[in-house]
Amino acid sequence: MEEDKIIQKKRSNVTLFSVFCTISAAIGSLLYGYDTGVIAGALLYIVPEFRLEDKPFLEGTIVSITLFGALIGSLIGGKFSDVKGRKQPLFLCSIIFIIGGGLMFWSPSVGVLIGGRGMVGLAIGISGVVIPILISESAPANSRGTLAVFPQLFISIGILSSYLVDLGISLSESSSWRLMLGVSIFPAIIQFILIFGLPESPRWLVMKNRNDEAKNVLMKLRNDQHVEEELEVITQGITNMNTTSLKWSDFSAPGIPKIFLAGCGLQFFQQLSGINAIIYYTPTILIDSGIEDLFKGLSKESASILGTILVYIPKIPSLFLTMWLIDKIGRRKLLLSTIPTLSLCLAGLAITSYLSERGDGEDNSVFAIASMICILFYGCFFVAGLGAIPNIYCSEIFPPHLRAIGFGICVGVQWVLNIGVSQLFPVMRQTIGLPITFGIFMLSCIFGTFFVYFFIPETKGKSLEQTIPSINNLGK
């Protein structure tokens, strides 16, 4: 095909400017990671200050309100970005991040704390829709997967940074959870400044019949004066999709329901793997396993945060490996090779939790080490598959006129399940216990492996105009 020749010409066309644009946008993902991860350590101090020991539902609300905000943001983010473009929503998000961070830093009561976390959740939801779409619509086809991993990389860096901040503050005399939460203001200010240099998505410009602007953006992104062929492919693909008017019948057009099944299904199994229960509650899980026996001399809070950092650090090199592999072996093979391993890690956590609960209580360091190993490998294999790929995949498979709204719906499914897991995990931990809880997550990963095998086709190396799978090919 002629399009394939064009893609081959663009194979090595990743420029410093395109990397700058990717990083500038992905700072919003860093804020997502920081604001979701920091609560893990902050909860250790929030719970006693506001006397929430016997109020697990309110404790869960402090965590999950961010996710409710993100759900709302994801549902309005698609339409907002279709009307205003991919750049303007990121301006708004950086402002909301700044205001929300200020409220959390102030937080004289649980209500204000919940309000601040709800605001940052709104920004997380909008940016979580816009960032992957902006990157996928701007990147060269054969490097799109690599660049699209940046948001997940920045989420992981944000979470790791939050744990380091939590540890540093926990070792100080003040142990201020307000400072832990308020630090997020600084990267939000940096993003606000960098967005001024960010170009609009060339595909959004074409959808708005601003082809000359789209050509100029492509020339800057590709560092090439000859982008007419790529622009023609984009224009033809958008024209063929009749993007001028979105109708309800578009959602039931041939192939579209199965596209939604693939996208929403990946988000479903991402959350039912238990990832956010582990992210938000790793310090709590490690305290239950007896982590203070492993790091003698530290308080149980500081010991649990230190253990969390140690198991989280390997995620970063795992993501760099994913960036290298995703455009070589593809999305499908990465998922099929990593999700079964998550099942084994969760089985290990279930067994370790069971044995820890029945230990003699004198020295549980062995159980703490076993829990840390399981969480470490779980994190590495998660970011390489279910962590990075669902959003990348969902940003690739929808036709242009449904891309933002369809992606927003898929991410909305993610946030609904994220809310459920985060809200219910403290209750499940108290009622049915950690072993059964981890067993439920393990079974979900087993079912997720079969789902990927039967319903997720490969998209690597194809332009966005080529990745719209037909109803006959989807699932092969």
Secondary structure, 3 states (H helix, E strand, C coil): CHHHHHHHHCCCCCCHHHHHHHHHHHHHHHHHHHHHHHHHHHHHHHHHHCCCCCCHHHHHHHHHHHHHHHHHHHHHHHHHHHHHCCCHHHHHHHHHHHHHHHHHHHCCCHHHHHHHHHHHHHHHHHHHHHHHHHHHHHCCHHHHHHHHCHHHHHHHHHHHHHHHHHHHHHCCCCCCHHHHHHCCHHHHHHHHHHHHHCCCCHHHHHHCCCHHHHHHHHHHHHCCCCCHHHHHHHHHHHHHCCCCCCCHHHHHCCCHHHHHHHHHHHHHHHHHCCHHHHHHHHHHHHHHHCHHHCCCCCCHHHHHHHHHHHHHCCHHHHHHHHHHHCCCCCHHHHHHHHHHHHHHHHHHHHHHHHHHHCCCCCCCHHHHHHHHHHHHHHHHHHHHHHHCHHHHHHHHHCCHHHHHHHHHHHHHHHHHHHHHHHHHHHHHHHHCCHHHHHHHHHHHHHHHHHHHHHHCCCCCCCCCCCCCCCCCCCCC
